[in-house]
Amino acid sequence: MRWDALSRRLRWAAAAGPRRLLGPRAPPWAAAAAAWPSPSSSSPPSPASCWSCGLALPPASPPPRFFCPSCRALQPPEPRADLFRLLGCERSFQVDVGLVQQRFRSLQRALHPDFFSRRPQAEQNFSKQHSSLANKAYRTLLSPLSRGLYLLELNGVELEKGTDAEADPEFLSEIMEINEKLSDANNDAKIEEMENFIADDLQEAKKYLAKMKYFANLEEKLKKKKIPS
């Protein structure tokens, strides 16, 4: 099922009242669940209960559970939500940026606070949280650097503070070379060098991303230098 269809169904659920629940109609996103890609390395959260009607909700599976299947109330975001899973992506450094953009827009159309202005205050608050989380997922997955750092975080690996404190000419030259490769989305060298994520070679990935982080910091400093005071 296309994401725009999912968006329409989610909006239908947000506006649905109790009388529309009497028929045999399936939950608004039921048909979309089968078409949603299943990230292999993410685990759904434990069962919970609907805050509105108290229904015991089964563990969520793609797509993420936004509405209660019984009363159609918008549910709060999952604690420690997986940003890859939120946008229906595999946990991988290689993502389809166009697909990420499309799914982000669909989520924003379905869960934007404007659509919940006449719903209970709890749902208004949840819609703001969902919208904010979707923005965070989009920003994180869109950038190779933030996407890579997030992958490391998911695997319990963090860059040490001061990673960018030391640099020599050879290191800076290597950073420039890496940046040139990253700028070419079709460059096979980029794919080959980043395959360490797929192979779970986290320490090598950590070293690589430290270099990317250093270059990003240098680039930001250069931009600030160019801005007239």
Summary of the structure (lengths in Angstrom):
residues: 229
radius of gyration: 20.9
end to end distance: 51.3
largest distance: 70.6
contacts: 616
relative contact order: 0.10
helix: 55%
strand: 3%
